[in-house]
Amino acid sequence: MPECNIDAKGKAARFLGGVASILGALVLAALLATETLSLGFGWYAVAGAIFGGAFAIYEARAGWCIVRAIGIKTPL
């Protein structure tokens, strides 16, 4: 498991961001499925948002941030 590099505030921000991403992906999927919205790359956007949200939730649970791990300073 990666070494912890974020505090409780960073964990909460990543968790909430991950949940928001997944919820947004579900809304987009519903719009695409009902053909309310038509995008050529729409289902790729849904998959990307779900993957990104799941990864953010993983980061929150592990206490690890990939951006910090590669040396970029984040404000949280």
Protein Blocks (a to p, Z undefined) as FASTA:
>chain_A
ZZdfbdfklmmmmmmmmmmmmmmmmmmmmmmmnomaccfklmmmmmmmmmmmmmmmmmmm
nopafklmnopacfZZ
